């Protein structure tokens, strides 16, 4: 299947070939061994993944030189604030949370929402993420209820992944970390992503028991991200008074999935997903990293521009609805992700979700041309995905093929190899 075992490291970043590239044991650059009773990290989905963000006026830039090193000493350089939602739906300060695998990051309890002087907005190291606004929209049983926020981190993916892998139980399943900016966010092939403000950037720790459906967690995450964008656009259109608009159609704005892990609008990338997993105690700890460009209009586009453009097409002023917030988008993602994962777990299959996935993606009946033996051109038509999560395509005779990335191209559709399937 596409979820392949990676190198023997505590945490690794996927490459475009479906393997995984071992990376430093922690964001500080120090090596380390595999934690006892745990096996190597693997790319959940095995087709490569990329996490994106935006710059101040530009999409974030990928570097092939790997992540930027953090300070060599153990002094805490970054600070995260923590909250947990109670069973009654309220939320309260949490922590300090043990983050032994990332000593350069310290945790402190978040501000007490019941106190008027608990606002962290004036603190230089406090995130601008509004925990209260986020929790007011959260409707989950587990995912997203434990929240870590930071003004800046080396990488949310490293903080969640390293600590979950080396200190089981230090972070509960469902814990999510949000950063306003990242110094060395993680992308495909171990590359670094410079991730300044203007985006929703987060990593979620979740638990999955069935290895056969593990590759589809990445697909569920891309679906949840698109749903969250569409629901936010629905809210904006209704608030602006758009006549005849029906919520819940999934078509409020042009937001689609580019296989396997990107979000696109109008041919331009607006987001991406990176999933990694570690096997432990009969199941998988999965770290789902998501980056969505919310506010940076250049050089491509962003979610709030997409929504504003839709409002203008309806003859409504772009100022007639509040901009989509990170808090709204994250809560929407969590609500949809948990619900769809429950379907995946109940059926031990992606079948019940596949129809919705194919309605959200860009590729049905897309023609692809494979170059074989360096010369021969083979034309195939994409029809869907296979039971193992790869592309399903047919030739002119109706012969069915499974298409795999060849591992040599950043554009998956320019580097595909085929495997004939039994009809």
Secondary structure as the mmCIF struct_conf table of DSSP 4:
data_model
#
loop_
_struct_conf.conf_type_id
_struct_conf.id
_struct_conf.beg_label_comp_id
_struct_conf.beg_label_asym_id
_struct_conf.beg_label_seq_id
_struct_conf.end_label_comp_id
_struct_conf.end_label_asym_id
_struct_conf.end_label_seq_id
STRN STRN1 UNK A 5 UNK A 5
BEND BEND1 UNK A 8 UNK A 11
STRN STRN2 UNK A 12 UNK A 14
TURN_TY1_P TURN_TY1_P1 UNK A 16 UNK A 17
BEND BEND2 UNK A 18 UNK A 19
STRN STRN3 UNK A 20 UNK A 22
BEND BEND3 UNK A 25 UNK A 26
TURN_TY1_P TURN_TY1_P2 UNK A 27 UNK A 28
BEND BEND4 UNK A 29 UNK A 29
HELX_LH_PP_P HELX_LH_PP_P1 UNK A 33 UNK A 35
TURN_TY1_P TURN_TY1_P3 UNK A 36 UNK A 37
STRN STRN4 UNK A 38 UNK A 38
STRN STRN5 UNK A 42 UNK A 43
BEND BEND5 UNK A 44 UNK A 47
STRN STRN6 UNK A 54 UNK A 55
TURN_TY1_P TURN_TY1_P4 UNK A 56 UNK A 57
STRN STRN7 UNK A 58 UNK A 59
STRN STRN8 UNK A 62 UNK A 63
TURN_TY1_P TURN_TY1_P5 UNK A 64 UNK A 65
HELX_LH_PP_P HELX_LH_PP_P2 UNK A 67 UNK A 71
BEND BEND6 UNK A 72 UNK A 73
BEND BEND7 UNK A 75 UNK A 75
STRN STRN9 UNK A 78 UNK A 85
TURN_TY1_P TURN_TY1_P6 UNK A 87 UNK A 88
BEND BEND8 UNK A 89 UNK A 89
STRN STRN10 UNK A 91 UNK A 93
HELX_LH_PP_P HELX_LH_PP_P3 UNK A 96 UNK A 98
TURN_TY1_P TURN_TY1_P7 UNK A 100 UNK A 101
TURN_TY1_P TURN_TY1_P8 UNK A 103 UNK A 104
STRN STRN11 UNK A 105 UNK A 109
HELX_LH_PP_P HELX_LH_PP_P4 UNK A 110 UNK A 112
TURN_TY1_P TURN_TY1_P9 UNK A 113 UNK A 114
TURN_TY1_P TURN_TY1_P10 UNK A 116 UNK A 117
TURN_TY1_P TURN_TY1_P11 UNK A 121 UNK A 122
BEND BEND9 UNK A 123 UNK A 123
TURN_TY1_P TURN_TY1_P12 UNK A 124 UNK A 125
HELX_RH_AL_P HELX_RH_AL_P1 UNK A 131 UNK A 135
TURN_TY1_P TURN_TY1_P13 UNK A 136 UNK A 137
BEND BEND10 UNK A 141 UNK A 142
TURN_TY1_P TURN_TY1_P14 UNK A 143 UNK A 144
BEND BEND11 UNK A 145 UNK A 145
STRN STRN12 UNK A 146 UNK A 153
BEND BEND12 UNK A 154 UNK A 154
HELX_RH_AL_P HELX_RH_AL_P2 UNK A 156 UNK A 166
BEND BEND13 UNK A 167 UNK A 167
TURN_TY1_P TURN_TY1_P15 UNK A 168 UNK A 169
BEND BEND14 UNK A 170 UNK A 171
TURN_TY1_P TURN_TY1_P16 UNK A 173 UNK A 174
STRN STRN13 UNK A 175 UNK A 186
HELX_RH_3T_P HELX_RH_3T_P1 UNK A 188 UNK A 190
STRN STRN14 UNK A 192 UNK A 195
BEND BEND15 UNK A 197 UNK A 198
STRN STRN15 UNK A 199 UNK A 208
HELX_RH_3T_P HELX_RH_3T_P2 UNK A 211 UNK A 213
TURN_TY1_P TURN_TY1_P17 UNK A 214 UNK A 215
HELX_RH_AL_P HELX_RH_AL_P3 UNK A 216 UNK A 240
TURN_TY1_P TURN_TY1_P18 UNK A 241 UNK A 241
TURN_TY1_P TURN_TY1_P19 UNK A 243 UNK A 244
TURN_TY1_P TURN_TY1_P20 UNK A 247 UNK A 248
BEND BEND16 UNK A 249 UNK A 250
BEND BEND17 UNK A 252 UNK A 253
STRN STRN16 UNK A 256 UNK A 258
TURN_TY1_P TURN_TY1_P21 UNK A 259 UNK A 261
STRN STRN17 UNK A 262 UNK A 265
TURN_TY1_P TURN_TY1_P22 UNK A 266 UNK A 267
STRN STRN18 UNK A 268 UNK A 280
TURN_TY1_P TURN_TY1_P23 UNK A 281 UNK A 282
STRN STRN19 UNK A 283 UNK A 293
BEND BEND18 UNK A 295 UNK A 295
BEND BEND19 UNK A 298 UNK A 300
HELX_RH_AL_P HELX_RH_AL_P4 UNK A 303 UNK A 313
TURN_TY1_P TURN_TY1_P24 UNK A 314 UNK A 315
HELX_RH_3T_P HELX_RH_3T_P3 UNK A 318 UNK A 320
BEND BEND20 UNK A 321 UNK A 321
HELX_LH_PP_P HELX_LH_PP_P5 UNK A 322 UNK A 325
HELX_RH_AL_P HELX_RH_AL_P5 UNK A 326 UNK A 347
TURN_TY1_P TURN_TY1_P25 UNK A 348 UNK A 348
BEND BEND21 UNK A 349 UNK A 350
HELX_RH_AL_P HELX_RH_AL_P6 UNK A 351 UNK A 360
STRN STRN20 UNK A 361 UNK A 361
BEND BEND22 UNK A 362 UNK A 362
TURN_TY1_P TURN_TY1_P26 UNK A 364 UNK A 365
STRN STRN21 UNK A 367 UNK A 372
TURN_TY1_P TURN_TY1_P27 UNK A 373 UNK A 375
STRN STRN22 UNK A 376 UNK A 385
TURN_TY1_P TURN_TY1_P28 UNK A 387 UNK A 388
BEND BEND23 UNK A 389 UNK A 390
STRN STRN23 UNK A 391 UNK A 394
TURN_TY1_P TURN_TY1_P29 UNK A 396 UNK A 397
STRN STRN24 UNK A 400 UNK A 405
BEND BEND24 UNK A 407 UNK A 408
BEND BEND25 UNK A 410 UNK A 411
HELX_RH_3T_P HELX_RH_3T_P4 UNK A 412 UNK A 414
BEND BEND26 UNK A 415 UNK A 415
STRN STRN25 UNK A 416 UNK A 420
#
